[in-house]
Amino acid sequence: MTEPDGSGGLRLTVLGSATPYPAAGNPCSGYLLEGGGVRVWVDAGSGTLGELRRYAGLGELDAVWISHLHADHCADLLTAYYGLLHADVRRAAPLPLFGPPGIADRLAGFLTNGPDRSPVERAFAVTELHDGQRARLGGLTLLARAVEHGGPPAFGLRVEEAGEGARGSAEAGAGAGAGMGAVFAYSGDCEPCPALVELARDSDLFLCEADGQGPGHHAPEEAGRSAADAGAGRLLVTHVGPAIAPEAAVRRAAGVFGGPVAYAAPGRTFTVTRRSRTPGRTTPSPASSR
């Protein structure tokens, strides 16, 4: 396992991108984001914990960030709990966990088997997300925005790497400015909505779900439109539903979005670096395979 990179740029490793349940060789939604001297497990869908351990153990993580409480995005928190409290993981303090309101009680409801509530807070230091909530981890700033998923509270994520000079605001209507480091945005699960476009504004890499057209989700074309409206540099389609072949999702999104489009295939690592933001000029972030 390598040390988290603090030298500039972000690295996104796809642990899994299947929905609504794991496929052979592809767990559900989960990603490892590294940069700014820290590691963050973003979504913890079924099967992602085992893949995570290829790159970092639970004792080496700086935080977990959960977009919403559907099982294909959070189920492996349950087995992580056992690892943190009852196995060989050693931490000086509980693992920071950022998630939707009620996440601790949801975990405890599943884990508790007797009269005493399972000690979820011994394993996780829980921070409940809200619209506009910010957190600073090492050289990264994490911003959550509420998005439309048609049911439970759901959040998209923007991660800004500290760059030289002052950073611009990622609040509504503001995008990345001069002197910034790399910017990564993630839709979680949601349908197209203004909050997502603002969250992804001028991002260098935009990871957007493409489960299929319908309430609470993006069709591939809608993922392309959200990326185009946000002025993103590069689009990764993920959470592609079983009715859509990944290559078809990429092709359909590329018909709407003019920048580079790729599929978030399990095991791929994407390096996210700052691109030129001179009007009319776009330099995509490079990608490499494991």
C-alpha positions as a printed NumPy array, in Angstrom:
array([[  0.   ,   0.   ,   0.   ],
       [  1.238,   3.468,  -0.862],
       [  1.14 ,   6.627,   1.16 ],
       [ -1.605,   9.109,   0.188],
       [ -0.317,  11.593,  -2.342],
       [  0.061,  15.1  ,  -1.019],
       [  2.041,  16.45 ,  -3.965],
       [ -0.835,  17.792,  -6.043],
       [ -3.692,  16.24 ,  -7.991],
       [ -6.339,  13.751,  -6.971],
       [ -6.569,  10.039,  -7.668],
       [ -9.908,   8.245,  -7.984],
       [ -9.996,   4.45 ,  -7.921],
       [-13.248,   2.708,  -8.838],
       [-13.953,  -0.037,  -6.302],
       [-17.29 ,  -0.875,  -7.911],
       [-20.022,   0.681, -10.03 ],
       [-22.761,  -1.959, -10.334],
       [-26.44 ,  -1.451,  -9.515],
       [-28.761,  -2.497,  -7.949],
       [-26.698,  -5.473,  -6.73 ],
       [-23.126,  -6.636,  -7.374],
       [-22.139,  -8.23 , -10.645],
       [-19.424, -10.849, -11.015],
       [-16.227,  -8.825, -10.803],
       [-18.036,  -5.562, -10.109],
       [-19.217,  -4.559,  -6.615],
       [-21.837,  -1.873,  -6.089],
       [-20.993,   1.824,  -5.9  ],
       [-17.775,   2.679,  -4.098],
       [-14.669,   4.739,  -4.787],
       [-11.366,   5.561,  -3.129],
       [-10.391,   9.211,  -3.448],
       [ -6.793,  10.104,  -2.593],
       [ -5.131,  13.497,  -2.515],
       [ -4.158,  16.317,  -0.226],
       [ -2.455,  13.771,   2.014],
       [ -5.686,  11.896,   2.804],
       [ -7.769,   8.919,   1.714],
       [-11.578,   8.999,   1.576],
       [-13.867,   6.024,   0.913],
       [-16.737,   7.515,  -1.098],
       [-19.851,   5.318,  -0.898],
       [-19.63 ,   1.817,   0.537],
       [-21.841,  -0.358,  -1.636],
       [-21.96 ,  -4.142,  -1.368],
       [-18.577,  -5.716,  -2.086],
       [-16.511,  -2.541,  -2.03 ],
       [-14.777,  -3.135,   1.304],
       [-12.855,  -6.111,  -0.041],
       [-11.741,  -4.094,  -3.072],
       [-10.823,  -1.139,  -0.872],
       [ -8.36 ,  -3.341,   0.996],
       [ -6.307,  -3.739,  -2.189],
       [ -5.328,  -0.095,  -1.723],
       [ -5.907,   0.925,   1.897],
       [ -7.037,  -0.71 ,   5.114],
       [ -9.705,   0.671,   7.406],
       [ -6.964,   1.817,   9.726],
       [ -5.437,   3.93 ,   6.954],
       [ -8.573,   5.814,   5.913],
       [ -9.123,   9.432,   6.91 ],
       [-12.9  ,   9.392,   6.348],
       [-15.888,   7.698,   4.761],
       [-18.455,   9.763,   2.823],
       [-21.905,   8.29 ,   2.014],
       [-24.252,   9.877,  -0.529],
       [-27.484,   8.196,   0.611],
       [-28.743,   5.198,   2.533],
       [-29.743,   2.775,  -0.213],
       [-27.925,  -0.52 ,   0.328],
       [-26.007,  -0.414,  -2.95 ],
       [-24.238,   2.679,  -1.587],
       [-23.794,   1.933,   2.106],
       [-24.196,  -1.782,   2.942],
       [-20.49 ,  -2.435,   3.497],
       [-20.503,  -0.048,   6.448],
       [-21.974,  -2.99 ,   8.352],
       [-18.975,  -5.239,   7.776],
       [-16.645,  -2.264,   8.249],
       [-18.13 ,  -1.908,  11.734],
       [-17.057,  -5.447,  12.602],
       [-13.618,  -4.813,  11.162],
       [-13.175,  -1.624,  13.164],
       [-14.272,  -3.085,  16.506],
       [-13.705,  -6.841,  16.395],
       [-10.787,  -7.595,  14.077],
       [ -7.199,  -6.518,  13.476],
       [ -7.872,  -2.839,  12.685],
       [ -6.156,  -0.381,  14.984],
       [ -7.145,   3.264,  15.092],
       [ -6.456,   5.963,  17.658],
       [-10.024,   7.257,  17.303],
       [-13.274,   6.279,  15.551],
       [-13.273,   6.574,  11.773],
       [-14.907,   9.84 ,  10.618],
       [-18.131,   9.063,   8.765],
       [-20.054,  11.694,   6.806],
       [-23.538,  10.604,   5.801],
       [-27.213,  11.539,   5.528],
       [-29.32 ,  12.282,   8.61 ],
       [-30.128,   9.15 ,  10.567],
       [-27.155,   7.126,   9.325],
       [-25.991,   6.055,  12.807],
       [-29.453,   4.861,  13.841],
       [-29.868,   3.044,  10.523],
       [-26.644,   1.119,  11.134],
       [-27.548,   0.427,  14.747],
       [-30.978,  -0.828,  13.711],
       [-29.385,  -3.542,  11.633],
       [-26.491,  -4.373,  13.961],
       [-28.355,  -4.474,  17.292],
       [-29.443,  -7.989,  18.281],
       [-30.371,  -7.517,  21.938],
       [-31.654,  -4.962,  24.422],
       [-28.55 ,  -2.769,  24.145],
       [-27.957,  -0.618,  21.083],
       [-24.813,  -1.571,  19.176],
       [-22.038,   0.977,  19.847],
       [-21.906,   2.428,  16.343],
       [-20.221,   5.587,  17.62 ],
       [-17.267,   3.572,  18.946],
       [-16.52 ,   2.588,  15.353],
       [-17.55 ,   5.767,  13.517],
       [-17.373,   9.45 ,  14.391],
       [-20.582,  10.464,  12.629],
       [-21.211,  13.841,  11.001],
       [-24.65 ,  14.183,   9.425],
       [-24.677,  15.909,   6.062],
       [-26.829,  18.898,   5.203],
       [-27.109,  21.067,   2.115],
       [-23.975,  23.206,   1.875],
       [-22.107,  21.291,   4.59 ],
       [-18.321,  21.623,   4.329],
       [-15.467,  19.642,   5.834],
       [-11.726,  20.103,   5.616],
       [ -9.577,  16.966,   5.501],
       [ -5.871,  17.512,   5.036],
       [ -5.473,  19.487,   1.83 ],
       [ -9.024,  18.789,   0.63 ],
       [-12.327,  20.601,   1.107],
       [-15.473,  18.482,   0.815],
       [-18.774,  20.175,  -0.018],
       [-22.143,  18.387,   0.109],
       [-25.232,  19.517,  -1.797],
       [-28.711,  18.058,  -1.48 ],
       [-29.818,  16.481,  -4.776],
       [-33.07 ,  14.969,  -6.047],
       [-33.274,  11.184,  -5.642],
       [-37.026,  10.943,  -5.17 ],
       [-37.047,   9.527,  -1.654],
       [-34.395,   9.444,   1.059],
       [-32.091,  12.41 ,   1.663],
       [-29.368,  12.269,  -0.978],
       [-26.238,  14.33 ,  -1.513],
       [-23.726,  15.028,  -4.232],
       [-20.091,  15.705,  -3.426],
       [-17.571,  18.287,  -4.58 ],
       [-13.934,  17.899,  -3.551],
       [-11.527,  20.787,  -4.015],
       [ -7.801,  20.367,  -3.678],
       [ -6.058,  23.279,  -1.982],
       [ -4.154,  25.159,  -4.683],
       [ -1.796,  28.078,  -4.761],
       [ -3.65 ,  31.245,  -3.81 ],
       [ -7.227,  31.633,  -2.625],
       [ -9.834,  29.152,  -3.796],
       [-13.13 ,  30.241,  -5.272],
       [-16.416,  29.319,  -3.669],
       [-18.403,  26.272,  -4.763],
       [-21.634,  27.784,  -3.498],
       [-24.489,  28.244,  -5.965],
       [-23.394,  30.17 ,  -9.024],
       [-19.656,  30.073,  -8.286],
       [-17.151,  27.831,  -9.975],
       [-13.439,  27.142,  -9.815],
       [-11.171,  30.124, -10.162],
       [ -7.539,  30.879, -10.769],
       [ -4.978,  29.404,  -8.411],
       [ -7.047,  26.282,  -7.731],
       [ -5.999,  22.713,  -7.386],
       [ -7.924,  19.856,  -8.932],
       [-11.706,  19.661,  -8.521],
       [-13.717,  16.432,  -8.442],
       [-17.527,  16.173,  -8.393],
       [-19.801,  13.191,  -7.794],
       [-23.547,  13.018,  -8.375],
       [-24.39 ,  10.202,  -5.971],
       [-27.776,   8.981,  -7.203],
       [-30.047,  11.726,  -8.49 ],
       [-32.048,  13.048, -11.363],
       [-30.883,  16.181, -13.218],
       [-31.245,  19.211, -10.951],
       [-29.752,  22.724, -10.649],
       [-27.948,  21.882,  -7.396],
       [-25.941,  19.157,  -9.153],
       [-24.932,  21.454, -12.005],
       [-23.691,  24.069,  -9.535],
       [-21.884,  21.415,  -7.51 ],
       [-20.041,  20.176, -10.609],
       [-19.334,  23.661, -11.978],
       [-15.914,  23.735, -13.711],
       [-14.908,  20.41 , -12.168],
       [-11.961,  18.621, -13.718],
       [-13.563,  15.203, -13.331],
       [-17.321,  14.687, -12.957],
       [-18.492,  11.234, -11.888],
       [-22.177,  10.987, -12.773],
       [-24.591,   8.095, -12.455],
       [-26.373,   6.847, -15.573],
       [-28.78 ,   4.236, -14.23 ],
       [-31.458,   5.034, -16.776],
       [-34.147,   7.588, -17.437],
       [-36.787,   7.9  , -14.756],
       [-37.466,   9.541, -11.408],
       [-34.39 ,   9.849,  -9.235],
       [-31.801,   8.947, -11.881],
       [-29.923,  10.16 , -14.946],
       [-30.148,   8.585, -18.358],
       [-26.748,   8.628, -20.112],
       [-27.843,  11.568, -22.251],
       [-28.869,  13.436, -19.112],
       [-25.476,  12.733, -17.546],
       [-23.906,  14.275, -20.635],
       [-26.187,  17.294, -20.382],
       [-25.443,  17.821, -16.694],
       [-21.706,  17.667, -17.462],
       [-22.077,  20.124, -20.337],
       [-24.192,  22.536, -18.297],
       [-21.603,  22.413, -15.503],
       [-18.664,  23.034, -17.823],
       [-16.938,  19.892, -16.557],
       [-13.631,  18.888, -18.085],
       [-14.158,  15.134, -18.182],
       [-17.165,  12.877, -17.559],
       [-17.172,   9.412, -16.045],
       [-20.477,   7.57 , -16.253],
       [-21.098,   5.165, -13.384],
       [-23.919,   3.198, -11.724],
       [-24.992,   2.114, -15.212],
       [-28.157,   0.038, -14.957],
       [-28.276,  -3.584, -16.173],
       [-30.455,  -2.632, -19.14 ],
       [-27.665,  -0.442, -20.593],
       [-24.291,  -1.707, -21.807],
       [-21.442,   0.482, -20.466],
       [-20.119,   1.215, -23.955],
       [-23.602,   2.309, -25.024],
       [-23.863,   4.588, -21.983],
       [-20.544,   6.212, -22.915],
       [-21.636,   6.653, -26.529],
       [-24.988,   8.15 , -25.575],
       [-23.451,  10.568, -23.06 ],
       [-20.791,  11.603, -25.589],
       [-23.519,  12.539, -28.039],
       [-24.461,  15.382, -25.675],
       [-21.21 ,  16.243, -23.88 ],
       [-18.334,  17.499, -26.023],
       [-15.503,  16.566, -23.658],
       [-13.916,  13.184, -22.976],
       [-16.283,  10.501, -21.644],
       [-15.328,   7.184, -20.051],
       [-16.964,   4.416, -18.041],
       [-16.11 ,   3.961, -14.366],
       [-14.997,   0.37 , -14.796],
       [-14.066,  -1.465, -11.585],
       [-10.343,  -1.36 , -10.873],
       [ -9.613,   1.687, -12.992],
       [ -7.745,   4.599, -11.462],
       [ -8.214,   8.116, -12.826],
       [ -5.75 ,  10.889, -12.087],
       [ -7.402,  14.276, -11.739],
       [ -5.229,  17.308, -12.356],
       [ -6.046,  20.958, -12.773],
       [ -6.897,  21.873, -16.334],
       [ -6.599,  25.215, -18.075],
       [ -9.673,  27.353, -17.478],
       [ -8.895,  29.808, -20.245],
       [-12.218,  30.372, -22.072],
       [-12.557,  28.028, -25.003],
       [ -9.7  ,  25.781, -23.933],
       [-10.055,  22.476, -22.105],
       [ -7.313,  20.071, -21.099],
       [ -8.758,  16.756, -19.936],
       [ -7.404,  14.859, -16.97 ],
       [ -5.39 ,  11.773, -17.947],
       [ -6.539,   8.278, -17.007],
       [ -4.648,   5.091, -16.344],
       [ -5.611,   1.499, -15.573],
       [ -4.657,  -0.529, -12.541]])
